[in-house]
Amino acid sequence: MRKDGLLVVLSGPSGCGKDTIISKVLDHLTGEAFLSVSMTTRERRGTEQDGVDYYFVTPEQFRENVENDLMLEYAQYGANFYGTPVGPVKHLLAQGKTVILNIEVQGGKNVRRLIPDAVEIFVAPPSLKELERRLVNRGTETRDAIDRRLLIAQAELQCACDYDYIVVNDVLEDAVEDVLSIIRASALKTNHAMYRISEVLNHVES
């Protein structure tokens, strides 16, 4: 019996530390887990590489993917579209790998509808005050932009109840261990681990 891959969704407000958590989780699960590469219509920045940082496409190409049901989820942010192409995700899952999606709550809702057995984790800050401090310390946005992000964060936090798990990123190492524990436990659920029973039944002592 083939091992089934595991689809993991991480969502949470901007500034809550999702990117750092995912990076450290992938370090722990080298060769076992992979971050899904998103598709976008925005322009490439700096040293970004197509197929590594994003799949960079034109608006027309993005629309074609949507019309041909080749997107697992997608959303518009500002003037640009972002989404998850189905093909690479299915390819990794078919190999029994864990695939991590770093997407917004809107995308999480779409994945939940299409793939009910996906494991969805909401990453929250310890407080809105701490979230504000982290956003300010980035030094990359104006005060108005930070205030807008905080308003969005309050709305996103209301969606946490739709997720399977909630991880509060107060101490980074603890949050990473929480996510790793969720992934490891989910991989042992019956729907993902029945191949182990076949291995037991078919094992022959040498």
Buried (B, 14 or more C-beta within 10 A) or exposed (E): EEBBBBBBBBBBBBBBBBEEBBEBBBEBBEEBBBBBBBBBBBEEEEEEEEEEBBBBBEEEEBEEBEEEEBBBBBBEEEEEBBBBBBEBBBEBBEEBBBBBBBBBBBBBBBBBEEBEEBBBBBBBBEEBEBBBEBBEEEEEBEEEEBEEBBEBBEEBBEBBEEBBBBBBBEEEEEBBBBBBEBBEEBBEEEEBBBEEEEEEEEEEEE
